[in-house]
């Protein structure tokens, strides 16, 4: 597999785990968690690979999201 394909597969798995964790840890639906994640600045950073943030653990990323963009959880 090409590096780009592997990176895409990794990122998709990361997003799935992150969204599921956001839903579970906040007692919300997957749909709401998806809305929070895809409406966040963090999702753009992960997608663009800014600061290699996409290599952090999904639980750490969920914590970062809640700390930096708490308004999305209201």
C-alpha positions in Angstrom: 0.0 0.0 0.0 1.1 3.5 -0.6 1.9 5.7 2.3 -1.0 8.1 1.5 -3.5 5.2 1.5 -2.2 3.9 4.8 -2.4 7.4 6.3 -6.0 7.7 5.1 -7.0 4.3 6.6 -5.3 5.2 9.9 -7.1 8.6 10.0 -10.5 7.1 9.3 -10.0 4.6 12.1 -8.9 7.4 14.4 -12.0 9.4 13.6 -14.3 6.5 14.2 -12.7 5.7 17.6 -12.7 9.4 18.6 -16.4 9.9 17.7 -17.4 6.8 19.5 -15.5 7.8 22.6 -16.9 11.3 22.5 -20.4 9.8 22.4 -19.7 7.3 25.2 -17.9 9.6 27.6 -20.4 12.4 27.2 -23.6 10.3 27.2 -24.7 11.5 23.8 -25.7 9.9 20.5 -23.2 9.0 17.8 -24.9 11.6 15.6 -24.4 14.4 18.1 -20.8 13.3 18.6 -20.2 13.3 14.8 -21.7 16.8 14.7 -19.4 18.0 17.4 -16.3 16.4 15.9 -16.9 17.5 12.3 -17.9 21.0 13.4 -14.6 21.4 15.4 -11.4 23.1 14.5 -9.7 19.9 15.8 -11.1 17.9 13.0 -9.6 20.2 10.5 -6.2 20.0 12.2 -6.4 16.2 12.2 -7.5 16.1 8.5 -4.6 18.5 7.5 -2.1 16.8 9.8 -1.2 20.0 11.6 1.5 19.5 14.2 1.2 15.7 13.8 -1.8 15.9 16.1 -3.4 13.0 14.3 -0.9 10.7 16.0 -2.1 11.4 19.5 -4.3 8.9 21.3 -8.1 9.3 20.6 -8.8 9.8 24.3 -6.2 12.6 24.5 -7.8 14.2 21.4 -11.2 14.0 23.0 -9.9 15.7 26.1 -8.2 18.4 23.9 -11.5 18.9 22.0 -13.5 19.3 25.2 -11.0 21.7 26.7 -10.4 23.9 23.6 -13.9 23.9 22.2 -16.4 23.5 25.1 -19.1 25.4 23.3 -19.6 22.5 20.9 -20.8 20.4 23.8 -23.7 22.6 24.8 
